[in-house]
Amino acid sequence: MTGLIERPGNGAVRIPAGRLLIDGDWHEAEGGRSLPVFDPATEEQIGAIAAASAADVERAVQAAHRRFESPAWQNMRPIDRGRLLERLALLVERDADELARLETLDNGKPLWVSRNIDMPFSIDALRYYGGWSSKLAGEYIALNPLVDDGATYRAYTERRPVGVVGGITPWNFPMGQAVQKIAPAIAFGCTIVLKPSEEASLTTLRLGELILEAGFPAGAVNIVTGLGPEAGQALVDHPLVRKIAFTGSTATGQRILAASARHMKRVSLELGGKSPTIILADADLDKAIPGAANAIFANSGQICTAGSRLLVEAPVYDAVTRGLAEIAGSMRLGSGFDTSTQLGPLISARQIARVSELVATGLAQGAEPLAGGTRLPGKGYFFPPTVLAGRGNDLAIAREEVFGPVVLATPITDSRQIAAMANDTVYGLGASIWTRDLNRAHLLASQIDCGTVWINTHNVLDPAMPFGGTKLSGIGREFGSEALHAYTEPRAVCMRLE
Ligand code: NAD
């Protein structure tokens, strides 16, 4: 393997060396162990990443801990931590095209998506958090002494970084997710050991190269690639890791939450979803139908907030499902490097097997196929945009997260039941409401139990807007001022003055 992979466009894609970033340098995994990396569009092996052991994770955590405790880090001016993030943003901007090509190769998503969404979002998030580093402030508090001893009591709070953060990320937006963990950790004064998904680690490794080039102090950011139950679990179990920032499946999130009890780790968990797209009868269907298609088919449905349950008021149900099935049938699947591709492959053999099985079960349980339904033949993990129709909410496909381009449409026959239908799920990540009646939209938004409600749009994320879920969709919020609470703890200082 040469480390250069030929794909159409601006030259070959360079595969970063599969090593671990520990204490400011690259290292092989213990015993030289590695995992193969596959291109999901061709199933061809394109490289290898290091498979970190618990001993490798131990070295990385010790490095992060040493750096966190060091006077140089503790005394670094907050604005200079922001400067590190800004420098990194400039380097990502400089290499955005190369990074986008690497993301498309590793994850499969269309190159126009990597270029226009993943990279700009990562750059924005670095800048956004870079700005936060110099905005940290506590509160002055007037106290209420119980005894009048002639003294005056005053208190203030300061926000202290939690310490070493363990960041664990999934494969659907690999670069964006890595930034989403690294940037707040550094902005708020923590250090971090990041474990990217074993399914898509390459842009995180390239980001590691840029982190060194940007001049981050050794140990501030460490990257350990490897398997979840091994490298990820070692991070979760390590007593010096004070917080786990996790994005991934609900099942893994639950394991992490249980394991975190031992050392009382702080956790933020961004987990799965089964988000409803709700189309009311008065919606502008020329926008709502493509909007619903985008809500579920973008990134081949591998978005935690994908609009996988389509709830449509009865008068427009047929028009909406027909229109959606037409869009699904016309979408072009293919290599992300083909400029006409709208949908790339799913990430892995395991993922396409899971999606296929859930759809087959849905059909067996009586869902009606309106478009798609079975894996495309040939190489690559291509699953077509799939629209199913089903009445009632008890089918497995209505309840389980598919994480693929599969939507189940259900008519709303009683408009008083919309919120109840939307909330009839164990998840609470997102929802969208499509209507011209903003009065109705806001009233409905207030009744939906989830982290984000979009009105006449779906899947809009912004580093300034808090993001996360209720119920089994997680704990805590990333982004916006909420992120401050996830990475810092208040310390109260109380004084007696006389
Ligand atoms: P996953 O839970 O299988 O893996 C996520 C990460 O956890 C990977 O890095 C994996 O190696 C690691 N991991 C696995 N087992 C572990 C363990 N025992 N201890 C520690 N780490 C472990 O999820 P996935 O399949 O990579 O991602 C898809 C899931 O992520 C979907 O459920 C999706 O909804 C969710 N997701 C949520 C958000 C959000 O912000 N809420 C965003 C993207 C994806």
Residues whose N, C-alpha, C, O or C-beta is under 5 A from the ligand:
A	BS01	NAD	I168 T169 P170 W171 K195 P196 S197 E198 G226 L227 G228 P229 G232 Q233 T247 G248 S249 T250 T252 E270 L271 G272 G273 C304 S473
